[in-house]
């Protein structure tokens, strides 16, 4: 089954589940799915936010309510991982659940990225599915400043969450159109992100040269 079909199945099943419950339970379910996704379980975070947007178009949620529950949902999972790592150190990787989700290979890649530039990666990790969770957990074990983590990850969430909710509300229940648009948007955004990172490092390199000269 293709990624498009998997994503469509996920949205359709989630919407079917949400259709039979109250508005309050819908908010709680979206929060729960995002929380679980943030903890490293391979559930698509952006697709969950898009589903919240579809509920906005169906008058099952308000736009601000969907953005708020989306923001707190993604931040809850991120913060749990970060502060577990922060207070437990590398012992956290030995916990039964985490030892299965966060493989040594993923942790090694995350450690390398955090060590290279902790501030940049705490922002960009929001847009790196698959590495997001191990990066946040590793950032905690490496004692990245909690203030820096909350500021940068929160800023990234404030940027990304409303966009995905809006996409879902704009297209409504036209799931195929949403997935085609989101696939293109993700590609363009990743290219833009890589371009911005390249500019960041060029500026940083030039500043370092001026300090040395």
C-alpha positions in Angstrom: 0.0 0.0 0.0 1.4 3.4 -1.0 2.0 6.3 1.5 -0.9 8.2 -0.1 -3.3 5.2 0.5 -2.0 4.7 4.0 -2.5 8.4 4.8 -6.0 8.4 3.2 -7.0 5.3 5.2 -5.7 6.9 8.4 -7.8 10.1 7.8 -10.9 8.3 6.8 -10.8 5.9 9.8 -10.0 8.8 12.2 -12.9 10.9 10.8 -15.3 7.9 11.1 -14.2 7.4 14.7 -14.6 11.1 15.5 -18.1 11.2 13.8 -19.7 9.2 16.5 -18.3 11.1 19.6 -19.0 14.4 21.2 -17.0 17.6 20.3 -15.2 17.5 23.6 -14.1 13.9 23.0 -13.0 14.9 19.5 -10.6 17.5 20.9 -9.3 14.9 23.4 -8.8 12.3 20.7 -6.9 14.6 18.5 -4.8 15.6 21.5 -4.2 12.0 22.3 -3.2 11.0 18.8 -0.7 13.9 18.6 0.7 13.1 22.0 1.3 9.5 21.0 2.8 10.6 17.7 5.1 13.0 19.6 6.3 10.1 21.8 7.8 8.3 18.8 4.9 6.1 17.7 4.8 6.2 13.9 1.5 8.1 13.5 1.6 11.0 11.0 1.5 14.2 13.0 0.6 16.5 10.0 -2.2 14.1 8.9 -3.7 14.3 12.4 -3.6 18.1 12.2 -5.1 18.1 8.8 -7.9 15.9 10.2 -8.5 18.5 12.9 -8.8 21.0 10.0 -11.4 18.9 8.2 -13.4 18.9 11.5 -13.2 22.7 11.4 -14.8 22.6 7.9 -17.5 20.3 9.2 -18.2 22.7 12.1 -17.1 20.0 14.6 -14.3 22.2 15.9 -13.4 25.9 15.8 -10.3 27.0 14.0 -8.7 28.5 17.1 -9.7 25.4 19.1 -8.2 23.0 16.6 -4.9 25.1 16.5 -4.8 25.2 20.3 -5.4 21.5 20.8 -2.9 20.8 18.0 -0.2 23.0 19.5 -0.6 21.5 23.0 -0.8 18.0 21.6 2.5 18.2 19.7 4.3 20.1 22.5 3.1 17.6 25.2 4.9 14.7 23.5 8.0 16.8 22.7 8.3 18.0 26.3 7.8 14.6 27.8 10.6 13.2 25.7 12.9 16.2 26.3 12.5 16.3 30.1 12.7 12.5 30.4 16.1 12.7 28.7 17.0 15.8 30.7 16.4 14.3 34.1 17.2 10.6 33.3 20.2 11.1 31.0 21.2 8.1 28.8 19.4 5.7 31.2 16.2 6.7 29.3 17.3 4.7 26.3 17.2 1.6 28.4 13.5 1.9 29.3 11.6 -1.0 27.8 9.3 1.1 25.5 11.9 3.5 24.3 14.5 0.9 23.7 12.2 -0.6 21.0 11.1 2.7 19.4 14.5 4.5 19.5 17.0 2.2 17.9 20.8 2.8 18.4 21.0 3.9 14.8 18.3 6.6 15.2 19.9 7.8 18.5 23.3 8.0 16.9 22.0 10.1 14.1 20.1 12.3 16.5 23.1 12.8 18.7 25.2 13.8 15.8 22.7 16.4 14.7 22.2 17.8 18.2 26.0 18.0 18.8 26.5 19.8 15.5 24.1 22.7 16.3 21.7 22.3 19.2 19.8 25.5 18.6 19.1 25.0 14.9 18.1 21.4 15.3 15.6 22.1 18.1 13.7 24.2 15.5 14.2 22.2 12.4 13.4 18.8 14.1 9.7 19.8 14.0 9.9 19.3 10.2 11.9 16.0 10.3 9.5 13.1 10.7 11.3 10.0 11.9 14.1 11.9 13.6 12.0 14.4 15.5 11.3 12.3 18.6 14.9 10.8 19.0 16.3 14.3 18.5 14.2 15.8 21.3 15.0 12.9 23.6 18.7 13.2 22.8 18.6 17.0 23.2 17.4 16.4 26.8 20.1 13.9 27.6 22.7 16.3 26.2 21.4 19.0 28.6 20.3 21.5 25.9 18.8 24.5 27.8 15.1 23.9 28.5 14.4 27.6 27.7 16.0 27.2 24.3 14.2 24.0 23.6 10.8 25.4 24.5 11.4 28.6 22.6 12.5 27.0 19.4 10.3 24.0 19.3 7.3 26.1 20.4 8.1 28.6 17.7 8.2 25.9 15.1 4.9 24.4 16.3 3.3 27.9 16.3 4.3 28.1 12.7 3.5 24.6 11.4 0.3 23.7 13.4 -2.0 26.5 12.0 -0.8 25.8 8.5 -1.8 22.1 8.5 -5.1 22.9 10.3 -5.8 25.6 7.7 -5.0 23.1 4.8 -7.6 20.6 6.3 -10.2 23.3 6.7 -9.6 24.7 3.2 -10.1 21.5 1.3 -12.7 20.0 3.6 -13.4 16.3 3.2 -11.7 16.1 -0.2 -9.0 13.8 1.2 -7.3 13.0 -2.1 -6.9 16.8 -2.9 -5.5 17.4 0.6 -2.9 14.6 0.3 -1.7 15.7 -3.1 -1.4 19.3 -1.9 0.4 18.3 1.3 2.9 16.1 -0.5 3.8 19.0 -2.8 3.8 21.5 0.1 6.1 19.2 2.1 8.6 19.0 -0.8 8.6 22.7 -1.4 9.0 23.4 2.3 11.9 21.0 2.7 13.7 22.6 -0.2 13.1 26.1 1.4 14.2 24.8 4.8 17.5 23.4 3.3 18.1 26.6 1.5 17.5 28.6 4.7 19.8 26.3 6.7 22.6 26.7 4.0 22.2 30.5 4.3 22.4 30.3 8.1 25.6 28.3 8.0 27.1 30.7 5.5 26.3 33.7 7.7 27.6 31.9 10.7 30.9 31.0 8.9 31.4 34.6 7.8 30.8 35.9 11.3 33.4 33.4 12.7 35.9 34.5 10.0 35.4 38.2 11.0 36.0 37.4 14.7 39.2 35.5 13.9 40.5 38.3 11.6 
